[in-house]
Amino acid sequence: MAAERAGYTVTMFVVDTTPPMGTLKTIEFPGPEGETLEKTVTHLEYVLQFAKLKIQEMIFNGRKTDQCGVVTFGSQVTSNIINERNGGYENVEEVFSIAQPTANLLSKLDSLSPSNVKGDAMDGLIVAIQTQAEYLGKKKSWTRKIVLLTNGECPFEPEHWEAAVQKMDDLGVSLTVVGVDFDDQEVQSMEPKTISKVIKSFTSSQNEKFYRKLTSSMRSGVVGNCTFALQEISKPDIKNVRSTLMGNILRLGDVDTMAEEAIEIVVKASKYTSISRAKAWKKFALREDDSGEAMVIDGDDSKVAFAPLRLQTEYYVDRSTDDEQDADGDVKMEDNANPLDENQGERKATDEEKENNLEKVEREELVRGFKYGSTYVPCPDGQFLRLPTKKGIDICGFFPVSKFPRELSMGEIQYIWAEPTDPQQQVALSSMVQAMREKECVAIARWVSRDDMDPKMGVLYPEAFERVECFLWAQMPFADDIRKYGFASLDKLISKNGEEIKSHPYIPTESQQNAMDDFVDALDLMNAGEKDEEGNRTPWFNPAESYNPALHRTKQAMFHCAVVTDIASNPLPPPHPELLKYFDPPKKLLKRAKPAIVQAQEVFRVKEIPKRVVKRGAAANNKGHEYAADDDEMLLLNHKRPKSIDSPMMDVIKPEPISPFKDKGKAKAMDSGSETEDEDEETGFVTVQHPEEGRRLDGKKPPLATPEPTPQRGVPLPTPARSVSPQIDLGRAPGRIIGTTFPLKDFGKNLEQGDVVSKAVEDLREVIVEVVMRPFASKRHEEMIDCLRALRDTCLKEDEIDAWNAFLPRLKEDCLRKNGNPEFWMQVKDLGRDISLISNKEARKYGGAASVSEKRAEEFIA
C-alpha cells in the first residue's frame, strides 16, 4: 500500500436522509456477561456509525490539515452553494462546512433523522464535489475523498453521471459508497449469526448496480457493505504515511580548519518508523452555577454539563524542616508514622500540624534547581549554559557492522537521503553508501538538529534500495547512560577454595540440557503457520500484524463511548479478532511440542503447587475471613544467618577476655552499655557481648585484666572454669524460618506468632524431605515422624489441607525412588490412616474443604 501524506486531506460525507432510511434493522452485539443481545436501529443510525468512527479518527489524530464536511440529500432544508448561485439541487443541505472536526460535529450527526421528502443522490454527490473543489482551489497536493452513505432504496434519475465521473477524475477524487445490506463477498463468508439474509427491493438492486457501474468507471472508486465496513474500520492497523523531509548537512572531517580534506553533503531526513502512543486522558468535573448546583443542558435534568479540569500548580515550603538540618545541610526525612512513637516515646507531628507548617510561596520567589545525587544544584537562569553546537550530522568514525551491539539501537529510525533536486549530492552520498556496504561497516555520527541544540549520538547504517541509496539513522545512548552488570556463570561454579565444582544442583546435567534443547526446538514458530501455495509451512508470527492491545483497545473504548448514547444498553464490544490473533499459540505447535514438554517435566521434576487460601489464627476462623496466601512473605525475611539464638542450649555465651591489647573499637562498644555482636570470619558464629558483663555491682568499670600470678608450692591450684559449650548451627537456609537442627521447636515457636502459618508449613515440608534424604537419616526417623504428625495436625486445623495433600505424595515418591529412603516410608505406612491424606470428611469438621475422598485417603496409605 502506497504511503499517504499525513493530514492535508478533505473528506466529504454525503448522507442519505430520505424516508427509506427510517427502515428498522435488528443488529446483534455481545452483552457484558458474554450473552448475545439485540438492538433495533434505523438504516440512518446504522450508516452514521461509519461516519462517526471516521470523524473520531480525525479528532483523535488532532491534525489541523485533516478536515471534513457533511452534505445530506433528502433534507427538509435546501442549503448549498450551487442552489444559492444557480438554483436547483433541492433538498440538499450542507450540514457542516469543511473544517477540522470537533465533538460538536458528532452531536450534529446524532441529531439527523429521516425526512419525509425525496432526494437525489447525484445532486448530493455533485454538491459535495463542487464544495470540496472551491474550498481547496488549486491545492493539488491535498487528498480529496468523498464517502456516500445510503441504503439505495430511494429512486433517482442518474443524469449526466459521466460528467460527474470525469470531474472527479480530473480533481483526483476517490469515491467510496457504503450501503446498507449491499452485496459483498466478504460479508457472504461471515457467520450466519452475524449476517441475516435480507430481501432487497427492485429499487435497491437497481441503485446498487448503478453505484457499482459509477465507481468502476472512475480511477479510484469502490462500493462496500456497511456491516463489513464497520468491522474493517474497527480493525487495528498500521497507517503508512509520508514523513516530512527535514534539511540537514552530512559532514566528514573538519570543514573549518581542513576544508580540502573534508566533505559536506546536503541531505534530507525523514522518519522510517514512528512510535504510536496512547492519547492523553483529561479529567472532567460537573459544571456548577452560582448557587453551587449542577448545570443542566436544555432544561433536561438527566443531562448535566461537564467541563475539563485544567492543571493548576501551587508551591509550598515546609518551614518545620529549617531547624532539622544536619551539618551538611541535608533535611531529615520522616515518614508519616503514628503521632506517638512507642519505641522512642517521642511525639511526632500530626498531618494537621505538618499542614500548618506549610507556607505558600509564589513562583517568582523560587529558583530552579537540578538534582545531583542527593542534593539540588540551584540554577537561577533556569538552565545551565548550553553547549555551543553547529547544525549538521558529523561522522566521527567507522567500524565493522559485526562489532555493533544491537541493544544500543534505541528509539525511532530515520532515513538520510541526498538532496532530491541536486544530482551531485546524490552521487556523493551514493558513493559513500556503496563504499560502506563493500567494506561492511557502519559509521558513528553526532546529530545536531539546529544550532545550539543538544547533540545526539547515533549510528549510520548504509542501505541500498532498488533505485536509490541512503543511510538509516538509529540513536544510541551516551557512555554515561550505559550500566553494565556482571552476573555469575550459569554453568560454572567455583568453591570458596577456588576449585571448580563439577556436580551441583545448580549445574544442569547432560539429560537436562538435551531436554531443554528439544523443548526450545519444539516451540519454533518459523514453521507453525499455514501452508503456502507450494505446500510449505510459513511462519506463524508476523511482527507487522502484531498490534499493541493496550493502545488499540483504549482507542476502541474511547470511540465507542462517543458513538453510543447509553453504555449500559450498548456495552463495549469485544476486541477485534486481529488484536487477539497472537494471544494463543497454534494448537498444532502445542500438539507437536507435547512430548518435549513431558520430557522436560520429568527431567526437571516440575510440579504444580496449588494456590492456598489461608485462615489466619482463631480470630479469622471465628469471623470466617479468608486471606490469600502472601507470595511476598519471602521479601520480609532475613536472608542472612540469624544472629539471635533461640535454642536454650545456647545460653552459655563464649567469654571474651578483656585485654588492653584488644581493638579499641570493640572495647568502646562494650563500655557504651549496648549489646554488641562480633562474627567470626572463619566459623560464621556470632559472639554476643551483654552489657552486664565486665561491670561491678557498684556500676564502676572493673580494672583491666592482669596476668594470673604463678602458683607457689603448697598453694592449691584454682579450680578450672567450666568448658565452653560449642555453638550449634541451627541449619536455617537463607529465606527459611525453620531449621534442620530443631525443626519441631522452630515450627511451634512460629505457630505462636499466628501470621506466618503458611510459611512455617512450607518450610517444615522442605526440611522433612531434606533430612530424610540425607545419609544416616535413620537416626532421626522418630523425630521426622513427630514432625509429620505436627505438620498434618496444623494443616488440618489451619486450613492448609491442600499443602498437606500435595506434600505427602511427593514424600512417598522421593522415598521410593532410586537412592531414596524406603525404610522411612515403611515406618510412615505403618502409622496407618492417621497419617494419610486429609479427606473431605475430616476437613469439614474444622470448617475446611478437601478434594480427596475418604476412600482415596485409605487406599493411599494402604
N, C-alpha and C positions, 0 to 999 in steps of 0.2 A: 504494500500500500504506500502510495506516494505521501510524503510528509506535507502537511498543510502549514500555512503560516499561522502562528498563534495569534488569535484575535483577528482584527481587520475583516470582519465578516458581518453581513447584514442578512438576517433570516426573516422572511415574511411568512406568517401563518395565515392561511386562508381557511376560515372555519365555516362550515355549513350549518346554518341555524334555521333551515326550512322546517315546516311541520313534521315531515317524516323523521326528523332527528329526535323527536319525542318518543319514538318507539322504545318499549322497555326491553331490557336484556338482562338475563339472570347469569351472574358470574359466581364462580366458586372460589373460595380462598381458605387457607388454613386458619384455625382458631388458636387461642392461646394454649389450649391443652392438647393440640395436635389433631383435633377433630376438623371436619370439613364443614364450613359454613357457607351460606348462600346469601347473595345480596342482589337486589334488583335496581338497576340504574338505567338511565336513558342512553341512547346512542351518542347524544351530545356529551354527556358526562364521561362516557367511555373514551371517546377520542380526545377529549380535553386533557385526560391524564397524560397522553403522549406529549402534548404541547407544554404542559406544566413541568414535566420532567426535563424537557429540553431547555426551557427557560430557567429552571432551577440550576442547571449545569452552568449556564451563563452567569447567574448570580453567584454561584459557588466560586467560579474562577475569578470574578471581580475585575475583568478587563474592561476598560472604557471603550475599547475598539471592538468589543463583542456585543453587537446590538441586534435588535429585532423590532418587528412591528406586527400588528394584528389587524386583519381585514375580515369582515363577516359578510356573507351573501345570504339573502333571505331575511334581512333585518327589517324591523318596523320603521327604521330611520334610514334616510339616504344622506350620506355624508362622505364624499370622496373628491379628490382633486379634479377628476375628469368631469364629473357632474357639475361641479362649480363653474367650469370653464365652457363646456360644450353641451351640457345636459346629457340625458340618457343615463345608463348604468344605474337604474333604480334599485332600491332595496340593498345597496352595497354601502357598508359603513366602515370607516377607518376607526376602529375602537381604540387602538394605541398607536400613536405616531412613532416613527423609528427613533429609538433612543436606547440607552443602556437599561436593561430591565431591572425592575425593583420588585419588592414584595407587593406593592400596590397593583402591579400587573396581574399577579396571581389572584388577587381579590377580584379584579375585573373579570377574569376568566370564570371564576366561580359564580359570578352574577349573571352570566349568559344563560339564556333559556330558549327553547324552541319557540319560534314565532308562529303566526297564523297566515303568513303571506309566502308566496313562492319566490324563488330566487334562481339566478342563472350562475352556474359555476364558472362559465367562461368570463362573465362580467367581473366576478370577484378576482379571477386569475389575472385579467388584463389590468385591473386597477392596481393589484399588487406589483405587477411588472413596472407600470408607469411610476408608481410612488417610489419604488426602490431605485429606478433609473434616475429620477430627478434628484433624489437625496444624495446619491453617490456622484452624480455628474460624470466627470471623466476619470474617476479613480479606478483605473483598470486593475490595479494591484489588489483591490478588495475582492473577497469571495462573496458571491451572490447566491442565495439559496431561497427556495420557495417550497413550503410544505402545505399541501391541500388535504384537509381533514373532512371526510364525508362518509355517508353510507350509500350514496348513489341511488337513493330512492326518489329523488325529486327530478322530474323530467325537465330537459332544457334543450335548446337548439344550438348545437355546436357550429356556429357560423364563423367563417374566417379563422378557423383554428390553425391553418397552415401559416398565416401571417404571424400568429402568436408564437408558433414554434420557431419561425425564422428570427423573430425579435429576441427570444430567449437565447438562441444560439449565438446571435451577434453580440449580446451582452455577457455571454458566458454564465447564464443562469442554470443551476441544476434544480430539477423539479422532482419532488417526492410526493406521491399520492398515497395516503394512508386511509384505507377503507375498512369499515366495519363488516365483518363476515365476507371479505373478498377471498377469492380462491388463492390458495398458496400451498405449494408442495410441502414446505416446511411444517405448516400447520396440519396438513393431512397426516403427517407422520407422528404427530403428538399423541399422547394417551387419550383414549376416548373420554376419560373423566374430565379432562381439561377442555376439550373442544366438543361442543354439541353440534349436531347436524342442524343446519338452518336451510329452510326452503326459501329461496330468493325469488323475488317478483321478476316479471319480464323487464320492468324499467331498470331495476338494479343490474340485471345481467347485461342489458344493452349499454348502460352507462359504464360498467366496468370494462367492457370491450373497447369502448371509446377511449377510456383513460389509458389502457394498455397500448392502443394504437398511437395515442398522443405522445406518450413517453418513449415508445420505440422509435419514433421519428426524430427525437432530439439526440443531441450529443451526450447529454447527461440527464437521464430520466429513469424513474423506477416506480413500480406500483407494489404496495405491500399490504399485508393483513395487519389490522390494528393489534390483534392478540399477539402475533409474532413480533411486532414492532415493540410492544410493551415489554416483552420478555428480553429482547435484544438490547433495549436501552438500559435495562437494569443489570445487564451483564458487565462484569468488571473488564476493563480493557486498558491497554497502554496506548495513549494517544501519541502519534508521531507528529511532531510539529517542527517547523523550520526555525532554527535559532538565529538571532540577530548577529551579524558579523561585527566584531569589535576590532578596531585597528590597533596595531602594535608593531614593534620593531624587534627582530631577532638579531642578536649580535654575537659574534665570535671574535674574541680579542678585545683589546683596548683601543677604541676608535679615537680617543683624545690624544694619547701620547704615542701610539704606534699605529697610525692610520693606514700605513702601507701594508701592514700585516693583519689588519682586522677586516671583518666582513659585517655588513649591515644588510638585512633583508627585510623589506616591508611585508608584513604578514597580517592576516585576519584570524581572529579567534572566535570559535562558536562552540556551543555545548554539544557533546556527544550523548551524554546521559544527564538527567536531572532528577534530583531527589524529590519525591512527592510526599508532602506532609499533610497531616490531617488539619482541617480548618479549626481555627481557634474558637473556643466557646465564649459566649457572652452571658453575663448574669442580668436577669430582668427582675424587676420588682413592681408591685402594684402602684399605679399612679393614683395619688390621693388629691382630693380637693382641699379647699381652705379649712373645712371642718374636720379633716382627717379621715373622711370616708372614701372608699374606693370609687374611682370614677367609672361610670358605665358607658357603653357605646350605644348610641341611637336610642337611649332610654330603655334598653333591654337589660334587666338585672342579671341575666345569665351571662352577659358579655361584659367583662371588665377590661380596662385598659392597662397595659403594661408598658414600662419604659426601661430602656437599657441603663445599667449602672455604670458609671464612669469611675476610673481609678482615682483616688484621692490620697495623697501621701502626707502624713504629719510626722514631725520629728520631735523626739523627746530625749532628755538627758536624765540619767539616774544620778541624782546628787548624793545618794546614800553611799556610793562607792568611792567618793572623793577621799574619805578618811580610811579606806580599807585597801590601800595600795602598799606593796612591799617596796624594798629599796630600788628594784629595777623599774618601778612604775607600772607593773602589771596589776590588773584588777583581779581580786579574788572572786571566783565564780562560785555561787552557791545554788544548789537546786531547791526547788520548792518542796521542802520537807514539811513535817508537822511543825506547828508553832513552837512546840517544846520537844527538844531532842532528849529522849530518855537516857541515852548513853552518856551524853556530856552534861546534861542538866542546864544547857544554855538555851535561852529563849531566842527563837528565830522570828524574823519579821513575817507577818502575815501578808497575803496578797493585797489586802486593803492598804496596809501600811506601805508596802512597796509601791503601790499605785500613787499614794500621796507624795512619795519622794520623787516622782517623775515631774520634770519641768519642761514645758513645751517651748521650743525654740523655732525661729524662722530659718528658712533655707539659706538666706543670705548670711546668717551668722555661722554657718558650718563651713568646714574646709574639707575638700575631697581628699581621701586617703586610700592607699592601696595596701592590701595585706601582704606582708612579707614574713613568712614563718609564723610566729605567734604575736607579732606586733603589727602596727599600722604605720606606714610611711606617709606623712602629710604631703599633699601636693596642692599648694594654693592656686595654681593656674588651671587646675582641673585635669591636666595631663602633663607628662614629662616631655622633654624636648624630643621631637621626632627625629628619626634617623634620616639624614638628607639622602634621598634616593632619586633615581632618574628612571623615567618610564622606559620599559623595554624588557625583553627576555634575554638574559645574558647566559651563554653556555659556559659553565665552569669547568667541565671536563668530560671525558668519555671513559666508559668501562664496559666490559663484556656483559651481554644481556644475561648470561648464565649466573653472574655474580649479583644480580639484583634480587633482594629479598621481596617476594611478592606481598608480604604482610605490611610493607612500608607504603604501598599504594593505598591512598585514602581519599575519600570524597569523590567528587564528580570528575568525569573525564571530559576533556575538551579537544576539539580539532585545532590544529595550527596550519592554516592554509597560506599559500602565497597570495599576493595581491591579484585578484581576478582580472584586473584590467591592465596589468603590466607583465608582458611575456618574459622580460629579462629577469624579474623577480621570481617568476615561476620556474625558469630554467635553473636559477641559482639554488632554490630550495629543493628542486627535484634532484639536483646533483648531490646535495648533502644527504638527502634521504637514501638515495641509491648506494652511496658510499658507506653509510652506516649499516645498511642491510647487508652489503657484501662482507663487511668486517664483523657482522653480528654483534653490534654494540649499541648502547643507548647513551644518552647524554644527561647529565645532571645540570639543571638550569635554575636561575634565580629570576622570578617573575615579579615585576612591579607594574601594576595596572595604571597608575597615574604618578606624577611627580610627587615626592614626599609621602607616598603611601607605604604601608608596611610591606616588606618583601615576603615572598613565599618561595619555598624550595620545592622543586619537583623534578620529575624525570620526563624526558622527551623520547618517545618510542617511535621509530620510523615505520610508516605504514604505506603500502602501495596498493591502490585500488585499480580498477580496470582502466580508468582514463586519467587518473591524477595521483600524485604522491603528496603525502602530508605527514605531519607529526601528530601523535597523540600525547596529550599532557596529562599527567597524574600528579597531584600534590603529594609531598612526602613530609613527615614530621622533622623538626629540628632535632639535633643530637640531644639537647636538654630535655626534650619531651619523651625520650625513649627510656624505658626502665627494663633492665634485663634481670631476670630472676633465675637463680640456679636451683635445680631440684635433684634429689638423689636418683641414682640409676634404678631402673625398674627390673633389671635382670642381673645386677651385680651388687652383692652385699659384702661389706668389709667389716670385720670384727674390731673390737677395741684394740686388739693386739696387732692390727694391720694385716691380718690374714683374710684371704678371700673365702667366703662361705659358699660351698658348692650346693648344699642341700638345706632348704629352709622353706617354711610355709609361704613366705613372700616371693619365692623364686618359682616360676612356672616350670612344670615338668614337660617333657617332650610330648606326652599324650595331651596335656592341656594346650600346648601351643598348636598341635595339629588340629585339635577340636575347634579352637578359636579360628584358625585359618579356614577350615571348612565352613564354619558359621558365617564368616565375613564373605567368603566367595558365594555362598548360597543366597546372600542378600544383594547380589549385584543387580542393579536396576537397568543396566545397559541393554539387556535382552528380555526385559519383563513387559514390554509394551505390545501393541497389536502388530500383526504381520503386515508387511508391505506387499506391493504387487508381485514381488518375486518370491514371497513366502518367508522372508527373513524377519526375525523379531526386531522391533525398533525399541529405542529407549523409552522407558515409562515416564520419566520426569523430564519436563521441558521448562527451564528457568523462565523463558519468555511468557509462559502461560501460568506461572505461579504468582498469585496476587497476594497482597498483604490483607489478611482478613480484617484486622482492626481498622485499617483505613477505609476499605470499601464498605464494610458493614456499618460503620459510623455514618458514612456518607449516605447509605441507603436509608438509615433511620431518620436522618435529617430531612431527606427528600420526602419520605413517606408522611412525616408529620406535617409538612407543608401542603401535601396534596389532599389528604383526607381531613374531614372536619371533626370526626369523632374517633378517637383512638380506641375506645372501649369496644365499639361495634365493628371497627375495621382495624384490627391489630397489625403490627408489623409483620409482613410476610417472611417466610424462611429465606435464608441466604440463597443466592443463585447457585445452581449446581456447579458452574465453573469455579466458584470460590471454594467449594468443598472437594474439588477433584482429587487433590493430593492429600486429603486428610487421612484416608485409609489406604494401606498398602494393597497391591493387587493380590487377589486370592490365589492366583496361580503361583505367585512367588512364595507365599506363605506355605502352600502345599509342598512346593519343591524344597523349601528350607526346613521342613519339619524334622526330617531325620538328623540334620546337623544340629538343630535346636535340642532335640532329645539327647544327642550325644554330649553336647556341652553341659546340659543339666546333670547328666550322670557323672561326668568327669569332674566338674566343679562342685558337685553336690549342692546344687541350688535348690532351696526350699522356700516356699511361700510362708511368711509369718502373718497370721490373721490379725486384723485390726481389733484392738481390745477396747471395750468401754468399761471404765473403772468406777466403782463406787468407793469413795474415799472416806474411811472412818465410819464410826457408828452414826454420827450426825447425818451423813449422806444416806445411810441405809434407812434411817427413820423418816427423813424428808422425801426420799425417793429421787434425789438428784443424781444424775449420772454425768460424768465428765469424760471427755475423750482423752485417750492416752496422750500424754505430753511428749511429742517427738523431740523437743529441745531440752529435755532434762539433762542430757549429757553436757550441754554447754555450761551448766551451772556447777559442774563437778570439778574438783581439783585434779588435774591430770598428773601432778607430781606426787611423789610418795608422801603420805600424810605424816606430819611431824608430831601430831598429838598421839599419845599412847593410850589405847583404850583397854588393853588387857591388864588384869590385876597382877600378872606375873612381871609387869614392867614397873612396879612400884619402886624397885631398887634402882637408884639413879647412879650412874657412873660418876664417882667423885672426881673433881677437878682440883688438884692441889694448887694452892695459891703460892705463887713464886714471884720474886722480883724480876725474874728473867722472862716472865710471860709477856705476851703482847700487851701494850698499854691500852689499846682499844678495847680488848676483852676485859681488862681489869676495870676500866672506866664503866663499861656496861654493867658489870657486877655491882659496882658501887652505886649505880643510879637507882637501885631498888626495883628495877623492872626485870621481868623474866626474860632471859636470853637463850638462844639456841645456837649451837655450833654443829656443823655437819662434817663428818669425817669424809674426806675426799676418796679414801680407799675403800671403806666399807659402805658408805652411804648412810650409816646410822646417825642418829641425832642425839646430842648430849644436851640435856635440859638443865640449866642452872637456875635454881629457885632463888628468889630474893632473900629468903631467910637464911640461906647458907652463908657462912662467913661473917655472921654478926653475933654479938653477945647479947645477953638478956637486957643489958642496960642500953642497948641501941648503938653502942660505940663499935667502931670497926676493930677487929682483932689485929694484933701486930702481925707483921709478915712472918711467914713460917721460917723457922731456923732449923738447921740440921740437928737430928737427934744425937745426944752425947753417946759416946761409946760405952757400953755397959761394962762395969767393973766386976772383978771376981767376987763372988758371993752375993751379988745383987741379982735377983731373978729377972729374966728377960720379960719384956712386956708381952701381953697376950696379942697375938697377931689379929689383925682386923679380919672380919668375915669376908670371904672371897666374893667378888662381884659376879652377879649372875649375868650370863651372856644376853645380849639384846636379841630379840626374836623378830624375824621378818614376818609381818602379818600377811604377806603374799597377796596384796591387793594390786591387781594390774591397773595400769592407767585407765581412768574412767569408770572404775568399779567401786562399789561401796561394800562389797562382800569379799573377804579374803579367803585364801585357801587354807590358812593356818587355823582359824577359829570360825568356820563358816556359820555354824548354828548360832553361836553367840552374836556374831555380826548381824545375822538375819533377825534375831529377836530384838536387838537394840534398834535397828532401823524401823522395825514394825511399830515400835513405841512412838515414833515421830508421826506416823499416820499419813504423811503426804508423799512418801516415796515407796509405796507398796509395790507399784508396778516395776520400779527399778530394782527393788530388792528381789522380787520374784525372778526377774530376768537374769540378774547376776548370780543368784543361787543356782539356777539351772545350768549356767555355764560352768560354775565352779564344780558342781557334781560331776558333769561329764569330764572336765579336765582332770579331776582327782582320780576318777575311776579308770581312765585310760592311761594313767601313769604306771611305770614299773613298780612292783611291790605294792600294788594298791590293795592287796588282800588285808593288810594291817589296818586299813581304815574302812573296811566294808561295813562294820556295825555303825560307825559314825555316819557314813553316807546313807545307810538305811534310815537313821534318825532324821537326817536332813530331808529325805524323801517324804517321810511322814509329816514333818512340819510344813514342807512345801505344799503337799496335797491339801492339808487342812486349811492353810492360808488361802490357797486358790479357791477352795470351795466356799469359804466364808466371805472373802473379799471380792467375789465376782471376777476372778482370774481363771475361770474354768477353761476357756479356750487355750490359755497359755499352758495349762497342765496337759490337756488332751493333745496338744501339738508336741509337747516335750517328751512324753512317755514313749511314743513310737520311735522318736529319734534316739532315745537312750537305748531302746531294745535293738535298734539297727546297729548302733555303734558297738554295743557289747557283743553282738553275734557275728560281726564281720571279721574278716581275717585280721589277726593281730589285735583283736578286741579283748573283751573280758567276759566270756560266757559264764564264768563261775559267779560273778556278781549278779548277772541277770537271773541265774537259777535261784539265788537267795531271794531276789525280788519276787520271783514267781511263786516261791513257797509261802509268801505272805498272803497270797490269795486275793480275793475280791476287794479287800480293804485298800489295796494299793493300786488297783486297776484304774481305768479311765473313769471320769466322773460322768455319770449318766444324767439324763434329763430328770429322772425321778429324784435323784439326790439334789440336783440343783434347785428344784422347786421348793425344797424345804427351807432354803436360805434366800429365796426371792430371786434366784438367778435362772439361767436357761442354758441348755447344752444341746448340741446336735447329735449326741451319742445316745443310743437306746440302751436299756438295761441288758438286753441280750448281747449286744455288741460289747459291752464292758466285761461281761462274764466270759465271752469267747476270747477276748484279747488276752486275758491273764491265764486262761486255761491252755 
